[in-house]
Amino acid sequence: MSKRAYNFNAGPAAVPLEVLGRAQAEFVDYQDNGMSIMEMSHRGAVYEGVHNEAQSRLLNLLGNPEGYKVLFLQGGASTQFAMLPMNLLAEGQTAGYVKTGSWANKAISEAKLVGDTFIAASSEDNQYKSVPNLANLQLPENAAYLHLTSNETIEGTQFQEFPDTGNVPLIADMSSDILSRQLDVKNFGMIYAGAQKNLGPSGVTVVIAREELIQNSPKHIPTVFRYDTHTKNNSLYNTPPSFSIYMVNQVLKWIEEQGSLAGIEAKNREKAQLLYNAIDNSGGFFRGFADTDSRSNMNVTFRMASEDLEKQFVKASEQEGFVGLKGHRSVGGLRASIYNAVPYEHIKALVDFMGEFQRKNG
Ligand code: PMP
């Protein structure tokens, strides 16, 4: 096999090599069925076994929280930006949003098309370099839910603590940090995430929700956009993205094999620290974008003295086998996405490359 790239893509992103190898081994003939999993009926026992296994593995990794269900949906996390208010924001209610950056803003824009919203907290004044303190949030009586983005993929900020919202369901977009750390699901009414960062390939969006929130959608919503349709049909109302779900199941198995979410969290901290230390110890040659206490352990965003130098850095990195270090087009700069599947050694290689680049150009 040719050498694996140092893949720092933001999503779709690195998938564990072991997972790719296992998928390859059973790609053409899945467990002696004479066909690939992607060629099977989604109504057959073999596919349904995989589907149900992926759901139970996910719940199991999260400590089997009582009363929660897993849905596998399509249309990306972007579709959840709309489905959430369509299903959970009723007339006479208002939905609270925490405004932390690019993805939170997309969620807010969609909710505004559906109903009344309010900004519960914001870091806009700080150019989204931090996450706001949510310790003393005041939520109105008629709040339908409070939505936050646990990790802002583009700005590179992450919440380390979550608020207690009492009876108001807390909803989180965890697209870019799901299963990267320990999580008390019971604090949340609903969590959703596109799979293409920490869970596998694109094509499936995972929803983990308290059952009562997803079993009675308002009657006027078209069938496919109703949570209750998918809950009642075990996410098999229409043809699911079966191959993506199979891959998610493989990634979940790999996560189980890593030991525990606590262990994964420790590893991710160590990986991020290695990179942040390199940035902080560069004497200003590299500068972190996010405020120190809001830094993400998944997306490390940084800048250099000029855009020209950043361009040179990206070009030189590509020649050395590094992929995906250019920041998102909306904010520029540089970004290394270091999800669960990115090995420590690849970050070490990046840190070495950064040091060398500085010696040559600093
Ligand atoms: N939310 C976050 C935090 C994201 O990082 C992304 C994708 N980068 C999205 C939502 C949108 O996801 P999708 O492309 O699956 O719609």
Residues whose N, C-alpha, C, O or C-beta is under 5 A from the ligand:
A	BS01	PMP	G75 G76 A77 S78 T79 W103 N151 T153 D173 S175 S176 G194
